[in-house]
Amino acid sequence: MTESIHKPMRKGEQTRAAILDAAMHLASREGLEGLTIGVLAERMGMSKSGVFAHFGSREDLQIEVLRLYHHQFEQEVFMPSLAAPRGLPRLESLFARWIVRVSKEIDSGCIYISGAVEYDDRPGVIREHLIEMVCTWQLALQRAASQAIEAGHLRAESDPQQLVFEMYGLVLALHHDARFIKRPGSVARAEAGFSRLITSLRNTAVADQSKIIAKK
């Protein structure tokens, strides 16, 4: 691999990056609909025209916030998990890192989850971007689940879509109980739920064979 050369950002790029970072934190707490040029300009100590100079419209700003959030999610959850072996180890890594990410967002909020509430019945470009990003993540989970089945870690009759559906349910329950109800122990319950789910689908025949080989 060739060594990458990182050029220092120009002042305009630095300002744009700072605006985006502030916008994402604001959207996490107030929702994408709570993200306005006026509030953001006030937070940044800038004029509205100064913010508009970097983003043509409020919708453009919202879309860029979504893209930044998605990129950070990939960097924290998806990319590191690729280092885990294909199959169940990778699926477990994806879920574990997902839980860590959601746990960090308990105080601020998850844009994927809050965005789904805001735009569940509101057609438009923002909704389309949200759906595309969430579906991309679900497909990545389904691919990992399918690989776990192909590797023999999970039973052949396991349904990857159903598995991902139940994983999503655990994360949504975690976010609800930890953020809305403020219920202690929610992370541990989500982890226990995933462990129980995997145990119910584990290919015990392969696991038993591995134990026999290990004893020889």
N, C-alpha and C positions, 0 to 999 in steps of 0.2 A: 504493500500500500504506500502511496506517496504521501508525504507530510503536507497537511493542509496549511495554508497561510491565511491567518486571520487579520484582515485589515481593520484598523481602528475605525469605529463609526464616526461619521461626521456629526456636527452639532445638530443638524436637522434630524438625522436618524436617531440620535440620542434622545432628543425631545420627543419624537414619535414613540420610541420604545417606552419612555417614562409615562407618557399619556396612556399607552396601552396597558401598562402594568397597573396604573391607578384605576383605569376603567375596569379591568378584570376584578380587582378587589371590590370595587363599588358594585359591579354586577353580581358578585358572589353574595353580597349582603342584601342588596336591594332588588336583585333580579335584573334581567336584561331590559325590562320595561322601565325600570327605575334609573337606567343609565341615560342621562340627558347631557347635552353639550354644556348647558348652563351650570349644572352641578359639578360636572367634571372640570370645567374652566375655573370654577371657584376653588375646587380642591387643589388644582395645579397652580393657582395664582396667575392664571392667564386670562386673556380676553376670549370671548366666544369665537371671534374671527381667527384668533391664533390657533384654537383647536380645529376649526374648520379648515385651516390651511393644510392640515395633515390628513384630515378625513373629509371627504366630500359631503357626507351626510351622516345623520344619526344612525341610519341603517348600515352604512358602510362601517361605522365604528363598531356596531354590535357584531357584525360578521367577523371583523378582525379580532374582536375579543373571543369569539367562539373558536376561531382558528388558533389563537394563542393558547387557549385553554386545552384544546384537543392536542396540540403539540406537546404541552407540558405533561398531559395525561400519558401520552405515548412514551415520553422520555422517562417518566417515573414508574410506570406500570408495565407497559408492553415490551419495550426494548430490553430492559434488564432480564426479563423472564425468558428471552430467547437463549440465554446462556444455560438455562436448565435443559436437561435431556428431554427429547421429544416424548410425548405421552403424558402420563399422570404427573410426573415431577414438574413439567412445564405448566400444566393446568393448575396444579396446586400453587405454583409460584405466582401465576397470574391472579389467582383469587387472594392470596396473602398480600400481595402488593396493592391490590385494589382496596382491601380492607384498610391498609395503612393509609392510603390516599383519602378514603372517606373519613377515617378517624381524624385526620388533620383538618378536614373541612367541616367538622361538627360545629365549630364556632362561627365559621363564615358561611358555609353552605356550598352545595355542589351545583354548578351551573347546568349540568345535564339533567339533574332531578328537578331543580326549580324551573328550568326552561321547559321541561315537559309539562309542568303544571300551567305555566304561563301561555304556552302555545299549543296545548292539546287540541283546541278547537279554533285556532286562529290561523287560517291559511296565509301563506306568504313565504318570502325568501328565507327569513329567519327560521321558520319551522322546518323548511326543507333542509337547511344546513344542519339543524339539530338532529333530524331524523337520519340523515346521511352519516353523521359522526357516531351516533349511538348504534346504528346498524353495522357500521364498520367494526366497532368494538365487539358487538355480539357475534359477528362472523368470525372474528379472531378467536373468541372463546369456543365457538362451535368447532372451529378447525382443530384447536387443541384437544377438545373432547373427542373428536373423531380419531385423532392420532392416538389417544389413550386407548380407544377401542381397538384400533388396528394393531397396536403394540401388545394387545392382550392384557393390559392392566385393568381394563373394565370389561364387563361381560359383553359378548357380541351383540346381544339384543338391546343394549343400552341405546337410548335415543338422545343424541347430542343436543337437539333443540330443547327437549324437555329438561335436560340437565342444566343448560344455560338459563332456561326460564326459572328454575328453582334457585339457581345461584343469584340471579337478579332479584328474586323475591327476598332472599336473605339480606342483600345489600340495602334494598329499599326499607326493609323492616329495621335494619340497623340505623339508617339515617333518620327514620321516623322516631324511633324510641330514644335515640341518643340526642337528637337535635330538638325535637318537639316536646317530648315528655321529660327529657333530661334523666332518663333511667340509667342508673349505674349498671355496669356489667353487660351492656349491649354488645360490645365488641366480642366478648367471650362467647356470648350466645350465638352470634353470627358464625364464629369459628367452629363452635360445637355443631351447629346445624350443617355446615359444609362437611365436617368430618363424618357425621352420620349419613349424609347423602352419598358420599364417596364409598363408605363402608357398605351401603346397601347395593351398590353397583359393582363393587370390586370383583374381579375374576379370581375367586378363591382357588380354583384348580391350578392356575398359573402360580399363584402365591405359594401354594403347598408344594408344587414342583420345585420352586426356587429354594425352599427350605430344605428339601431332600438333597438337592445338588450341593447346597452349602455345607451339609453335614458330612458329605463324602470327602 
